[in-house]
């Protein structure tokens, strides 16, 4: 078994009867804890038009988190690049890498990060085409000095030019973007927490197709999953009950407040909803330290990787912190 590195994926989710300001303050506390516990990296995501997620702009949140930590890598998991100007995002991450050399990850995704209307309003010229995304990735490498080829708008560079480039990561859940990562010599992060099937095969194809780049000589893969760990069996049971509903809530497009745990426990799900719950349970790992360690270790073996990104939501921030502490202990990150 490889020495498994553990990282954090933080979606800055807003807890019940709380605020976005509190969710972001909790992110500041959590990055400090992850830094102290020896976690490898800390990523924040881009979401739009969703009341329960405060993390809409990773490029704004990253410097706040990096300034509150000392060692841990901080980055985007990810920037949904079709929503943005490629040059501006390259400038943003060049600046971040200049401010925090050797600590910044530029994780890039192709999904809208929300509904199509929001994506259109963010970038009215967004065509959602693979061809345009391919050109954006080519331009990112050029703007940040990664390969010296010519960008779509001529010989343009992003300034300031960092002495140490950010790590380039491509995010994928379907596997389609894995070929882009292999072609451009970028690292790959598979979102098992979105699609729990087919990931190991995608990782294998990426490795076989990988072309070295100036920034990365060997293929590099991690996998993201929802996880919750507790020594209290009742807390685990309640977390699963609530998370089952939370996933349905998101998939139904609900944007309002969540019902209470007691209300969720009293719900009578339809056959279709029960089938969806059964599917979604493949997207997370929840249980005792022994159980979670076993499942995370198996996940690493299935994907042939040495790094797992853990996304943990919990209404009680103390439970969330404790879960990360237990996971850190089981993999001896310090």
PLY file of the C-alpha trace (Angstrom):
ply
format ascii 1.0
element vertex 334
property float x
property float y
property float z
element edge 333
property int vertex1
property int vertex2
end_header
0.00 0.00 0.00
1.27 3.45 -0.97
1.71 6.24 1.52
-1.60 8.03 0.95
-1.68 11.83 1.05
-4.93 13.48 2.12
-6.23 16.81 0.82
-9.31 18.95 1.40
-12.00 19.99 -1.07
-13.97 22.80 0.57
-17.25 23.95 -0.98
-17.90 26.52 1.78
-21.40 25.16 2.36
-23.72 27.29 4.47
-25.07 25.46 7.52
-28.65 25.73 8.79
-29.50 28.98 10.54
-26.10 30.34 9.54
-24.68 32.73 6.97
-22.29 32.81 4.05
-19.98 34.98 6.15
-19.80 32.24 8.78
-19.20 29.55 6.15
-16.24 31.51 4.78
-14.91 32.16 8.28
-15.10 28.40 8.90
-13.09 27.86 5.70
-10.41 30.13 7.15
-10.31 28.02 10.32
-10.37 24.75 8.41
-7.41 25.62 6.19
-5.39 26.40 9.32
-6.32 23.01 10.79
-5.48 21.20 7.55
-2.15 23.01 7.43
-1.34 22.00 11.01
-2.40 18.39 10.42
-0.13 17.99 7.41
-2.71 17.79 4.62
-1.26 18.04 1.10
-3.50 20.68 -0.48
-6.70 22.66 0.06
-9.01 23.35 -2.90
-12.09 25.53 -3.17
-14.76 25.20 -5.84
-16.76 27.48 -8.12
-20.56 27.35 -7.86
-23.24 29.76 -9.03
-26.88 30.51 -8.22
-26.94 28.13 -5.27
-27.87 29.63 -1.91
-26.26 26.92 0.21
-22.74 27.39 -1.23
-20.72 30.51 -0.44
-17.72 29.65 -2.62
-18.56 31.36 -5.91
-15.11 32.79 -6.72
-12.05 30.63 -5.97
-9.70 33.32 -7.27
-10.95 35.62 -4.48
-11.06 32.98 -1.73
-7.63 31.43 -2.44
-5.50 34.41 -1.30
-7.53 34.66 1.92
-6.89 30.97 2.64
-3.24 31.06 1.60
-2.61 34.04 3.87
-4.10 32.15 6.82
-1.84 29.12 6.31
1.89 28.53 5.97
2.74 25.29 4.17
-0.27 23.68 2.53
-0.90 24.10 -1.19
-4.05 26.13 -1.92
-5.95 26.21 -5.17
-9.08 25.85 -7.24
-11.02 22.67 -7.53
-11.83 24.21 -9.82
-12.11 27.30 -11.94
-14.82 26.63 -14.54
-12.75 28.13 -17.33
-15.48 28.50 -20.00
-17.18 30.98 -17.65
-14.19 33.33 -17.78
-11.61 35.21 -19.79
-8.64 32.88 -20.13
-6.15 35.74 -20.02
-7.70 37.20 -16.86
-7.66 33.85 -15.06
-4.04 33.34 -16.14
-3.18 36.76 -14.71
-5.00 35.91 -11.50
-3.08 32.68 -10.99
0.20 34.21 -12.08
-0.31 36.85 -9.41
-1.29 34.26 -6.81
1.79 32.19 -7.64
3.95 35.29 -7.27
2.42 36.09 -3.88
2.55 32.47 -2.65
5.35 30.76 -4.64
5.21 26.99 -4.75
1.83 26.83 -3.02
-0.79 27.51 -5.72
-2.80 24.97 -7.75
-4.72 26.02 -10.86
-7.45 23.39 -11.09
-9.58 23.79 -14.21
-13.02 22.42 -15.04
-15.30 22.55 -18.08
-18.71 22.27 -16.37
-20.79 25.43 -15.86
-20.66 25.20 -12.06
-24.41 25.74 -11.94
-27.28 26.15 -14.39
-26.83 27.10 -18.03
-28.49 30.52 -17.61
-25.96 31.49 -14.94
-23.13 30.30 -17.18
-24.50 32.37 -20.06
-24.67 35.47 -17.88
-21.10 34.92 -16.69
-19.86 34.58 -20.26
-22.42 35.26 -23.05
-19.96 33.93 -25.66
-19.67 30.53 -23.95
-20.47 27.81 -26.50
-19.81 24.86 -24.15
-17.77 23.31 -26.97
-14.78 21.01 -26.53
-12.95 22.87 -29.28
-13.15 26.18 -27.40
-12.08 24.53 -24.13
-9.09 22.95 -25.89
-8.01 26.40 -27.11
-8.48 27.86 -23.63
-6.15 25.25 -22.15
-3.58 25.92 -24.86
-3.79 29.63 -24.13
-3.44 29.14 -20.36
-0.13 27.36 -20.88
1.04 30.12 -23.19
-0.06 33.06 -21.05
1.69 31.60 -18.00
4.83 30.69 -19.92
4.25 26.97 -19.85
5.21 25.92 -23.38
6.06 28.92 -25.59
3.41 28.28 -28.28
1.32 31.11 -29.66
-1.97 32.03 -27.99
-5.19 32.61 -29.89
-4.85 36.40 -29.56
-1.20 36.60 -30.62
1.92 36.71 -28.53
0.40 37.60 -25.16
1.74 36.75 -21.71
0.14 36.99 -18.29
1.95 39.27 -15.86
3.37 39.11 -13.29
5.22 36.05 -14.61
5.70 33.79 -11.56
9.08 32.24 -10.91
7.27 29.04 -9.91
4.26 28.12 -12.05
1.06 26.98 -10.38
0.33 23.27 -10.67
-2.09 22.73 -13.55
-4.90 20.26 -12.82
-7.82 19.21 -15.01
-11.00 18.16 -13.24
-13.24 15.50 -14.72
-16.26 13.47 -13.68
-17.25 11.93 -17.01
-13.73 11.22 -18.22
-13.96 13.46 -21.28
-11.49 16.03 -20.00
-8.93 13.36 -19.08
-7.70 13.36 -22.69
-7.12 17.11 -22.46
-5.07 16.60 -19.29
-2.99 13.90 -20.98
-2.47 15.96 -24.14
-1.36 19.13 -22.33
0.71 17.34 -19.69
-1.47 18.43 -16.78
-2.43 16.54 -13.64
-5.87 14.90 -13.41
-8.42 14.99 -10.60
-11.37 12.59 -10.93
-14.57 13.64 -9.15
-15.73 10.34 -7.67
-18.09 12.40 -5.49
-19.98 13.29 -8.69
-19.62 10.08 -10.70
-18.72 6.98 -8.65
-18.28 4.68 -11.65
-15.60 4.38 -14.32
-12.95 6.50 -12.59
-10.19 3.88 -12.36
-10.51 3.18 -16.08
-10.34 6.92 -16.85
-7.19 7.26 -14.73
-5.58 4.33 -16.57
-6.36 5.81 -20.00
-4.96 9.17 -18.88
-1.71 7.56 -17.76
-1.34 5.64 -21.02
-1.96 8.79 -23.10
0.07 11.27 -21.02
2.49 13.59 -22.82
5.08 15.32 -20.60
5.00 19.11 -20.42
7.32 21.80 -19.09
5.30 21.81 -15.88
4.78 18.05 -15.39
7.00 15.21 -16.55
5.00 12.25 -15.21
1.22 11.61 -15.01
-0.34 12.66 -11.70
-3.81 11.70 -10.47
-5.92 12.27 -7.40
-9.55 11.46 -6.65
-12.20 13.46 -4.79
-14.89 11.92 -2.59
-17.37 12.97 0.08
-16.44 11.49 3.45
-17.46 11.75 7.09
-15.73 10.02 9.98
-16.86 9.84 13.60
-16.38 7.66 16.66
-20.09 8.21 17.43
-22.29 5.71 15.55
-25.39 7.90 15.96
-23.64 10.87 14.37
-22.67 8.71 11.42
-26.24 7.43 11.02
-27.67 10.96 11.21
-25.07 12.25 8.74
-25.99 9.58 6.20
-29.71 10.25 6.63
-29.21 13.95 6.09
-26.73 13.57 3.24
-29.12 11.26 1.40
-31.65 14.08 1.36
-29.08 16.80 0.66
-28.07 15.07 -2.57
-31.71 14.78 -3.65
-32.24 18.43 -2.71
-29.45 19.50 -5.06
-30.48 17.17 -7.88
-34.06 18.45 -7.76
-32.76 21.97 -8.29
-33.97 23.13 -4.89
-32.41 26.40 -3.81
-34.32 27.02 -0.58
-33.47 26.18 3.00
-33.01 22.57 4.08
-35.62 20.94 6.31
-34.58 19.87 9.79
-33.08 16.46 10.48
-36.30 15.44 12.21
-38.31 16.39 9.12
-35.92 14.48 6.88
-36.24 11.37 9.07
-40.03 11.52 8.70
-39.95 11.71 4.89
-41.47 8.94 2.78
-39.35 8.67 -0.36
-40.73 7.49 -3.68
-39.32 4.41 -5.39
-37.43 6.66 -7.82
-35.95 8.67 -4.96
-34.90 5.52 -3.14
-33.13 4.31 -6.28
-31.31 7.61 -6.53
-30.31 7.44 -2.86
-28.86 3.97 -3.44
-26.81 5.33 -6.36
-25.62 8.38 -4.42
-24.33 6.26 -1.56
-21.51 5.25 -3.88
-20.41 8.90 -3.87
-19.46 9.04 -0.20
-17.79 7.13 2.61
-19.14 7.51 6.14
-18.43 5.53 9.27
-16.04 4.76 12.09
-12.28 5.44 11.76
-11.65 1.76 11.03
-14.34 1.62 8.33
-13.33 4.91 6.69
-9.66 3.92 6.66
-10.51 0.63 4.97
-12.70 2.27 2.33
-10.31 5.14 1.56
-7.41 2.70 1.27
-9.46 0.57 -1.13
-10.33 3.67 -3.16
-6.64 4.55 -3.49
-5.86 1.00 -4.58
-8.69 0.96 -7.15
-7.45 4.19 -8.74
-3.75 3.36 -8.26
-3.20 6.78 -6.65
-1.46 8.18 -3.58
-3.72 11.21 -2.92
-7.39 11.54 -2.00
-9.34 14.83 -1.86
-11.87 14.76 0.98
-15.01 16.92 0.86
-16.78 16.90 4.22
-20.01 18.72 4.94
-21.45 18.81 8.44
-23.92 21.24 10.00
-21.83 21.26 13.18
-18.39 22.66 12.38
-16.91 20.78 15.34
-18.03 17.47 13.76
-16.51 18.51 10.46
-13.17 19.35 12.07
-13.16 16.13 14.07
-13.77 14.11 10.93
-10.69 15.62 9.28
-8.66 15.08 12.45
-9.57 11.39 12.53
-8.70 10.97 8.85
-5.37 12.73 9.42
-4.62 10.35 12.29
-5.37 7.23 10.27
-2.98 8.26 7.49
-0.39 9.87 9.77
-0.19 13.06 7.71
2.00 14.96 10.18
0 1
1 2
2 3
3 4
4 5
5 6
6 7
7 8
8 9
9 10
10 11
11 12
12 13
13 14
14 15
15 16
16 17
17 18
18 19
19 20
20 21
21 22
22 23
23 24
24 25
25 26
26 27
27 28
28 29
29 30
30 31
31 32
32 33
33 34
34 35
35 36
36 37
37 38
38 39
39 40
40 41
41 42
42 43
43 44
44 45
45 46
46 47
47 48
48 49
49 50
50 51
51 52
52 53
53 54
54 55
55 56
56 57
57 58
58 59
59 60
60 61
61 62
62 63
63 64
64 65
65 66
66 67
67 68
68 69
69 70
70 71
71 72
72 73
73 74
74 75
75 76
76 77
77 78
78 79
79 80
80 81
81 82
82 83
83 84
84 85
85 86
86 87
87 88
88 89
89 90
90 91
91 92
92 93
93 94
94 95
95 96
96 97
97 98
98 99
99 100
100 101
101 102
102 103
103 104
104 105
105 106
106 107
107 108
108 109
109 110
110 111
111 112
112 113
113 114
114 115
115 116
116 117
117 118
118 119
119 120
120 121
121 122
122 123
123 124
124 125
125 126
126 127
127 128
128 129
129 130
130 131
131 132
132 133
133 134
134 135
135 136
136 137
137 138
138 139
139 140
140 141
141 142
142 143
143 144
144 145
145 146
146 147
147 148
148 149
149 150
150 151
151 152
152 153
153 154
154 155
155 156
156 157
157 158
158 159
159 160
160 161
161 162
162 163
163 164
164 165
165 166
166 167
167 168
168 169
169 170
170 171
171 172
172 173
173 174
174 175
175 176
176 177
177 178
178 179
179 180
180 181
181 182
182 183
183 184
184 185
185 186
186 187
187 188
188 189
189 190
190 191
191 192
192 193
193 194
194 195
195 196
196 197
197 198
198 199
199 200
200 201
201 202
202 203
203 204
204 205
205 206
206 207
207 208
208 209
209 210
210 211
211 212
212 213
213 214
214 215
215 216
216 217
217 218
218 219
219 220
220 221
221 222
222 223
223 224
224 225
225 226
226 227
227 228
228 229
229 230
230 231
231 232
232 233
233 234
234 235
235 236
236 237
237 238
238 239
239 240
240 241
241 242
242 243
243 244
244 245
245 246
246 247
247 248
248 249
249 250
250 251
251 252
252 253
253 254
254 255
255 256
256 257
257 258
258 259
259 260
260 261
261 262
262 263
263 264
264 265
265 266
266 267
267 268
268 269
269 270
270 271
271 272
272 273
273 274
274 275
275 276
276 277
277 278
278 279
279 280
280 281
281 282
282 283
283 284
284 285
285 286
286 287
287 288
288 289
289 290
290 291
291 292
292 293
293 294
294 295
295 296
296 297
297 298
298 299
299 300
300 301
301 302
302 303
303 304
304 305
305 306
306 307
307 308
308 309
309 310
310 311
311 312
312 313
313 314
314 315
315 316
316 317
317 318
318 319
319 320
320 321
321 322
322 323
323 324
324 325
325 326
326 327
327 328
328 329
329 330
330 331
331 332
332 333
